[in-house]
Amino acid sequence: MAYSFLDTYATPSVQAAQAAMGADHLWRGAGRDRTFDRIDDDVAAFIAERDSFYMASVAENGWPYVQHRGGPAGFLKVIDPVTLAFADYRGNRQYISTGNLAADDRVALILVDYPRRARLKLLAHAEVVPLGSDPALEAAVRDPAYRGQAERIFRLRLQAYDWNCPQHITPRFTADQVNAGLAPLRARLAELEAENAALRAAAAVPS
């Protein structure tokens, strides 16, 4: 059966490593279809909840480069089942990813849902879209409420995606998630404090 993500990486050296570790039989034509070359509703919903991801590109000298990308939740947009895009906000102005893409358009993304310990891997061909050159795309990815300064748009043409197992992912929570989880406890605490205050006031009244 097809396994688009792993097939992309099934070079002779990878196959040799799998064989050396006794794992090659796990990946030879077995299991269900994992073509995974079009974004379905579940993947789109997962992407829409993320406020960050990691993107790897390849330098002309062969060195890989991994960069964190962040923005408002859902800033990585699903344009259609094979296209994603995001506004590239100004950072340290080294422009390594942008420069790398001028020589090699291949990128790999990892998106993580830490509370639920879920991890999505994406392979794509990326292109830099200058601001003002595609008004419809720019309108789809720009968030006027976000304070970051967009400098360009990255448009990604999906090659394949896959899900990682949850092993070794430590659950982590944002401040907003923690506050939301504590809200019922804080409300109950306020209720009990008010009740205690009422009881103390009643006990202080002479009979």
N, C-alpha and C positions, 0 to 999 in steps of 0.2 A: 504494500500500500504506500501511497505517497506520504512523505514527511518533509515538506518543503523547507522548513527551517533547518533541520538537521542535515538534509541532503545538500544544502548550500555549503555546509562546513565539512562534508565527508571527503576531505582530501586524503591522499595516501598516508600521510603522517598521522592524521586523526584516526583513520581506520587501524593503523598499526598500533597506536596507543590503546584503542579499544580492545584489540586482540590480545595485547600484552597483559591487560587487566582482566581478561576473561569476560568482557562485556560486549564483544562484537555480536554475539547471538541475539542480544536484546534489541538490536536495531536493524537486523537484516530482514526486510520484507515482511515483518510481522506486525500485528496490531491493526487498529482501526485507521481509517483515512485521516491524515493530519496535513492536508494540503495547506490550510490556513493562509490563504493568500488574498482573502477579502475580509473586510471588517464587518462582523455581524453586530447585532444589537447589544449582546452581552459585552463584547469588547469595547464598543462605542461608549456604553454606560460606564465601564471601568475607567476609560480614558478621561471621560468628562468629570470624574471626581478627583483627578490628580492635580495637585498644585506644584509638582516638580517631577523631573525625570533626569536621567543621566544619558548623555549622548556621546558616543565614540566616533571619531573620524580617524583618517589615516594621513600622516604627513608624507611629503614627497620623499623623505629619507627612510620611510618604512616604519617610523615610530608611531604607535597608536596614541591618541589623545582623547581623554575622557573629561567631559565638562558637565557640571550641574546646570540645569536650566530650571528656572522657577517663575511663577507668576500666579495670577488668580486661579482658583480651581477651574479646570476646564480650559485653560489657555491653549493647550494643544487641541486643535480642532479637527474633527473628522469631517472633511469636505465631501467625500463620497467614499464608497467601499474600498477604494484603492488609493486614496489621497488623504494626507494629513497636512496641516500647516500650523505654524505658530509665529507670532511676532517676536523678533529677536531684540530684547531690550539691552540698552547700553550697560556694560559691566566694567571690567578693568581695561578695556580697549586694547587687548593684545590681538584680538581677531584671529586666533589660531584656527578655530573651527571654520570660519569664513574662508580663510586662506587655503586650508586643506581641501575644502570642497571645490575650489577652482581647479585642483589637480586630480582629485578622486572623489566622485560623488557618493561613494558608499558610506552609510552610517549605520550604527547599531544603537538602539535605545533600550533602556531598562526602566520600567515604571513599577513602583512598589506601593502596595497598600499595607502599611505596617500594622495597623490594628487587626486586620483580617489575615495577615501573613500571606498575601497573594502577590505574585510577581509576573509581569508581562514583559516579554522580550520581542523587539521589533527590528527587522532589517528593512532598509529602504534605500532608495537613491534620492539624494537631496539636491535641490537647486536653490540658489539665492535669488529672491525676487525683490528688486528695488522698490522702495516706497513710491507710490504714485503710478507705478506701471500697470497695476491690476486693481482698479478700484473695488471690484466686487470681492476679490480675495482679501484685500485690506480691510474692508468693512466686516468680513467674517471673522477676522482674527484680532482686530483692535478692540481694546477695552478702554473707553474714555475715562472710566472711573479709576483706572490703575495709574499710579504715579510714575511707573517706569517709562523711560523714553525709548520708544521703538526706533530702531535704525534700519531694519530690513525685515523681510519675511523669509522664512525657510519653508519651502514646499517639499513634502516627502512623498515619493511614489513607492508604495508598499511592495516589498519583495516577499516577505513571509513574516509570520509571528508565531510565538509559542508561549505556553505557560510553564513557569518553573514550579517545582515542588516547594512547599512551605518550610522545608528544613532550614534551620540556622537563621531564620528571620526573627529577630527580636521585636516583639510588639512595641511600638512607640506611638505616642498620641500628641497631637498638637494642643496648644493652649485652648483653642476653641472647643476641641473634642473633650478635653478634661473639664472645662467649665460646663459644657452641656451635660456630661455625666454626673457632675456634682450638683447640678441645679435642683433635682428632687430632694437630695439630702439637705441642701441649704434651706429649701422651703420648709421641710419638716422640722429642721432645727429652729427656724424662726417661729413656727407654729408652737413648738414646745416651750420656747423661751417666753412667748406671749402668754401661754397657759400658766407657766410657773409664776410670771409676774402677777397675773390675775389672782392666783391662789395665795401668793404672799400678801397682796393687798387685802384680800378677804380675811386672811388670818390676823392681820394687824388691826381690823376694825373691832372695837370692844363689843362684847355681846351684851 
